[in-house]
Amino acid sequence: NQKVPLLSGKAALELGLIEVIVSEIDGQTAEQMFPNVFQAIGKINHPYKIVIKDGAEPYAVAAPRRISLNLLDQVKQELNFMIDQDIIKPVTYPSDWCAPIVVVPRKNGKVRI
């Protein structure tokens, strides 16, 4: 059921049926163009309710995911930072909804969680 186009992109360009528009930004990065968006961690300053679809099944990990020993201190540091910034909150009770942690080393030597 695959269809073969009658004209290639190159032919359509040459016939003037399509045109390529290249928008140039004056060399600024997104951070430079929108500094207010990149100043800090975004937060919602009002209560927010997560609506779950009817029939959704809880997802929980039975066993914790192991963290490489060479990243463990950095992970603890990042988690403490996120707690201090009110990005996450510690949970000390069992939950039906629980996803495993995913740790990714960053180029700057820190970790992304």
C-alpha atoms as a printed R data frame, in Angstrom:
    type eleno elety resid chain resno       x      y       z
1   ATOM     1    CA   ASN     A     1   0.000  0.000   0.000
2   ATOM     2    CA   GLN     A     2   2.967  2.328  -0.239
3   ATOM     3    CA   LYS     A     3   2.488  5.102  -2.733
4   ATOM     4    CA   VAL     A     4   5.296  6.525  -4.845
5   ATOM     5    CA   PRO     A     5   5.193 10.315  -5.350
6   ATOM     6    CA   LEU     A     6   4.920 11.521  -8.949
7   ATOM     7    CA   LEU     A     7   7.414 14.318  -8.363
8   ATOM     8    CA   SER     A     8  10.486 14.421  -6.204
9   ATOM     9    CA   GLY     A     9  11.009 17.273  -3.780
10  ATOM    10    CA   LYS     A    10  13.743 18.616  -6.045
11  ATOM    11    CA   ALA     A    11  11.430 18.589  -9.091
12  ATOM    12    CA   ALA     A    12   8.640 20.301  -7.138
13  ATOM    13    CA   LEU     A    13  11.122 23.024  -6.112
14  ATOM    14    CA   GLU     A    14  12.334 23.499  -9.693
15  ATOM    15    CA   LEU     A    15   8.748 23.769 -10.984
16  ATOM    16    CA   GLY     A    16   7.929 26.344  -8.319
17  ATOM    17    CA   LEU     A    17   5.227 24.176  -6.760
18  ATOM    18    CA   ILE     A    18   6.837 24.438  -3.350
19  ATOM    19    CA   GLU     A    19   9.370 26.750  -1.820
20  ATOM    20    CA   VAL     A    20  11.740 26.415   1.069
21  ATOM    21    CA   ILE     A    21  11.609 29.278   3.511
22  ATOM    22    CA   VAL     A    22  14.591 29.545   5.796
23  ATOM    23    CA   SER     A    23  13.909 31.686   8.825
24  ATOM    24    CA   GLU     A    24  16.985 33.146  10.383
25  ATOM    25    CA   ILE     A    25  17.155 34.265  13.954
26  ATOM    26    CA   ASP     A    26  19.740 36.928  14.626
27  ATOM    27    CA   GLY     A    27  22.152 34.464  16.237
28  ATOM    28    CA   GLN     A    28  20.465 34.519  19.629
29  ATOM    29    CA   THR     A    29  19.820 31.357  21.569
30  ATOM    30    CA   ALA     A    30  16.431 30.596  23.072
31  ATOM    31    CA   GLU     A    31  17.880 31.471  26.487
32  ATOM    32    CA   GLN     A    32  18.882 34.920  25.212
33  ATOM    33    CA   MET     A    33  15.557 35.532  23.472
34  ATOM    34    CA   PHE     A    34  13.409 34.472  26.444
35  ATOM    35    CA   PRO     A    35  15.488 35.026  29.602
36  ATOM    36    CA   ASN     A    36  12.464 35.058  31.934
37  ATOM    37    CA   VAL     A    37  11.665 31.463  30.976
38  ATOM    38    CA   PHE     A    38  15.159 30.205  31.790
39  ATOM    39    CA   GLN     A    39  15.791 32.044  35.073
40  ATOM    40    CA   ALA     A    40  14.786 29.324  37.516
41  ATOM    41    CA   ILE     A    41  12.746 26.189  37.981
42  ATOM    42    CA   GLY     A    42   9.131 26.762  37.034
43  ATOM    43    CA   LYS     A    43   6.586 26.164  39.765
44  ATOM    44    CA   ILE     A    44   2.821 26.148  39.957
45  ATOM    45    CA   ASN     A    45   1.881 28.342  42.914
46  ATOM    46    CA   HIS     A    46  -1.575 26.908  43.438
47  ATOM    47    CA   PRO     A    47  -2.967 23.452  44.237
48  ATOM    48    CA   TYR     A    48  -3.046 21.186  41.209
49  ATOM    49    CA   LYS     A    49  -5.065 18.021  40.845
50  ATOM    50    CA   ILE     A    50  -3.817 15.295  38.546
51  ATOM    51    CA   VAL     A    51  -6.794 13.777  36.757
52  ATOM    52    CA   ILE     A    52  -6.409 10.090  36.003
53  ATOM    53    CA   LYS     A    53  -8.361  8.441  33.207
54  ATOM    54    CA   ASP     A    54 -11.140  6.063  34.186
55  ATOM    55    CA   GLY     A    55  -9.855  2.503  34.222
56  ATOM    56    CA   ALA     A    56  -6.219  3.513  34.699
57  ATOM    57    CA   GLU     A    57  -4.230  0.826  36.482
58  ATOM    58    CA   PRO     A    58  -1.733  1.845  39.189
59  ATOM    59    CA   TYR     A    59   1.905  1.399  38.229
60  ATOM    60    CA   ALA     A    60   4.436  0.584  40.897
61  ATOM    61    CA   VAL     A    61   7.918 -0.866  40.798
62  ATOM    62    CA   ALA     A    62   8.339 -3.981  42.916
63  ATOM    63    CA   ALA     A    63  12.083 -3.542  43.472
64  ATOM    64    CA   PRO     A    64  14.112 -0.329  43.520
65  ATOM    65    CA   ARG     A    65  16.422  0.333  40.602
66  ATOM    66    CA   ARG     A    66  20.117  0.137  41.448
67  ATOM    67    CA   ILE     A    67  22.225  3.248  41.161
68  ATOM    68    CA   SER     A    68  25.865  2.989  40.165
69  ATOM    69    CA   LEU     A    69  28.144  3.554  43.166
70  ATOM    70    CA   ASN     A    70  30.148  6.202  41.322
71  ATOM    71    CA   LEU     A    71  26.929  8.229  40.820
72  ATOM    72    CA   LEU     A    72  25.381  7.639  44.246
73  ATOM    73    CA   ASP     A    73  26.754 10.776  45.948
74  ATOM    74    CA   GLN     A    74  25.718 12.951  43.002
75  ATOM    75    CA   VAL     A    75  22.222 11.430  42.994
76  ATOM    76    CA   LYS     A    76  21.842 12.110  46.727
77  ATOM    77    CA   GLN     A    77  23.069 15.672  46.223
78  ATOM    78    CA   GLU     A    78  20.637 16.265  43.342
79  ATOM    79    CA   LEU     A    79  17.711 14.758  45.262
80  ATOM    80    CA   ASN     A    80  18.510 16.957  48.293
81  ATOM    81    CA   PHE     A    81  18.696 19.997  46.005
82  ATOM    82    CA   MET     A    82  15.316 19.124  44.491
83  ATOM    83    CA   ILE     A    83  13.817 18.693  47.972
84  ATOM    84    CA   ASP     A    84  15.276 22.039  49.124
85  ATOM    85    CA   GLN     A    85  13.808 23.765  46.043
86  ATOM    86    CA   ASP     A    86  10.342 22.203  46.664
87  ATOM    87    CA   ILE     A    87  10.534 20.400  43.334
88  ATOM    88    CA   ILE     A    88   9.940 17.007  44.947
89  ATOM    89    CA   LYS     A    89   8.855 15.843  48.396
90  ATOM    90    CA   PRO     A    90  10.013 12.749  50.249
91  ATOM    91    CA   VAL     A    91   7.390 10.002  50.535
92  ATOM    92    CA   THR     A    92   7.624  7.728  53.558
93  ATOM    93    CA   TYR     A    93   4.548  5.601  52.930
94  ATOM    94    CA   PRO     A    94   3.727  2.924  50.344
95  ATOM    95    CA   SER     A    95   2.155  4.166  47.127
96  ATOM    96    CA   ASP     A    96   0.310  2.352  44.350
97  ATOM    97    CA   TRP     A    97   1.792  4.826  41.866
98  ATOM    98    CA   CYS     A    98   5.572  4.683  41.761
99  ATOM    99    CA   ALA     A    99   8.013  4.920  38.843
100 ATOM   100    CA   PRO     A   100  11.689  3.946  39.021
101 ATOM   101    CA   ILE     A   101  14.399  6.585  39.140
102 ATOM   102    CA   VAL     A   102  16.298  7.228  35.919
103 ATOM   103    CA   VAL     A   103  19.767  8.727  36.360
104 ATOM   104    CA   VAL     A   104  21.598 10.214  33.375
105 ATOM   105    CA   PRO     A   105  25.128 11.658  33.656
106 ATOM   106    CA   ARG     A   106  25.393 15.170  32.194
107 ATOM   107    CA   LYS     A   107  28.320 16.680  30.307
108 ATOM   108    CA   ASN     A   108  28.966 19.142  33.140
109 ATOM   109    CA   GLY     A   109  29.638 16.276  35.578
110 ATOM   110    CA   LYS     A   110  26.285 16.486  37.362
111 ATOM   111    CA   VAL     A   111  23.406 14.054  36.984
112 ATOM   112    CA   ARG     A   112  19.935 14.449  35.517
113 ATOM   113    CA   ILE     A   113  17.103 12.687  37.344
